Amino acid sequence: MFVTYLALTDFRSYAAVELELEPGVTAFVGPNGQGKTNLVEAIGYAATLSSHRVSGDQALVRAGAERAVVRVRAQRGDRKAALELEITPGRANKARLNGAPVARVRDVLGLVRTVLFAPEDLALVKGDPDGRRRFLDQLTIMVRPRMAGTLADYDRVLKQRSALLKSASAAMKTTRGGADLRTLDVWDAKLADLGSQILAARLELTAALAPHVAVAYEQVSAGQGAAGVRLASSLDKVSDDDEQRDPATPAAAEAPTPALLEARLLDAMSRLRPKEIERGVCLVGPHRDDLLLELGGLPAKGYASHGESWSFALALRLACYRLMTSGESGWDDHHDAEPILVLDDVFAELDTGRRERLAQLIAPAGQVLITAAVPTDVPEELAGARVDVMGGEVRRVR
């Protein structure tokens, strides 16, 4: 698939801009701060309904404007679609597909698919677990858009349950004595139901991603080390803390079902309830999972060099692309739509060897969008169309 048209109104630095795009490589070239990243960020937003740079929507709206509009036309084979997203901070965003309003904005997920490489990816290796959880969730939504609702519902239930635990914790520390916890069982059930679906999807996703990560790391690093990924669930920690193994825990060779995971989550919450009330926080669930990245059997975080960390970050993104184009039966809801590769100021961060190897690996992709400060940052293997960006204006060079 590829994007044929992008138009922005009051998005970031752009009051208005229109741009025709085509398959193959397009490089957006210009000094820092001129709006290159804003263009690819908008395409990424159309794909994920989120930004790779900020967590909220407020920064996406041009200063002084009330809302921003992103319009994208995408083509998948002979099928064409026009998507319009209206971003209004503090209010519900809106979407139109082929001119018709969409009841729920998340229903447009999957129409545009991207895999984005950015300097921020280094934090996947060196940063905290929340970044890796976000990486898993974004990939899950990309390949199974229906999971977006489950993830949103889980966040809502988690907030409600956390508020109840915090209130109970405060009450326990006052002269009032106890707290009314009659509704906690209800929130436990809801959290376990949604959490089991998310955990099952993460386990399946990690297993599918692992072989692609191993191959991609070998290619990017020129065979220097073996990379692996696996999911560390908060349930594992609960089981490790128990003197007796949870009888609901499956054998290592078994694939846990959502029903089995739901039972384990409920059991864990029951046993951890005194600690949760004491601390006023939820101690078990997908919000406490981590994606473990290992290099040569050791944790990449803390052991990998700067260059090895970059190779791992690139391998994760390449693995996403290959998973989404592999056509693995039953996993990807839109396996017939090759994602657009977006590289936001990545090549300037890489040494010559990694730059050349990455360029060779992504060159065959159907559509590649690159941002670069100077033309020489774009490898020769990725020669193609060029758009100069300066002062919020775009001009096609070739």
Secondary structure, DSSP 4 states (H G I P E B T S, - for coil): -EEEEEEEEEETTEEEEEEE--SEEEEEE--TTSSHHHHHHHHHHHHHSS-SS-SSSGGGBPTT-S-EEEEEEEEETTEEEEEEEEE-TTS--EEEETTEE-SSGGGGTTSS-EEEE-GGGHHHHHS-HHHHHHHHHHHHHHH-TTHHHHHHHHHHHHHHHHHHHHHHHHHHTSTT-----TTHHHHHHHHHHHHHHHHHHHHHHHHHHHHHHHHHHHHHTTS-S-EEEEEE-HHHHHHHHSSS--TTSPPTTS---HHHHHHHHHHHHHHHHHHHHHHTS--SSGGG-EEEEEETTEEHHHHS-HHHHHHHHHHHHHHHHHHHHS--TTT-TTTTSPPEEEEES-GGGS-HHHHHHHHHHHTTSSEEEEEESSGGGS-GGG--EEEEEETTEEEE--
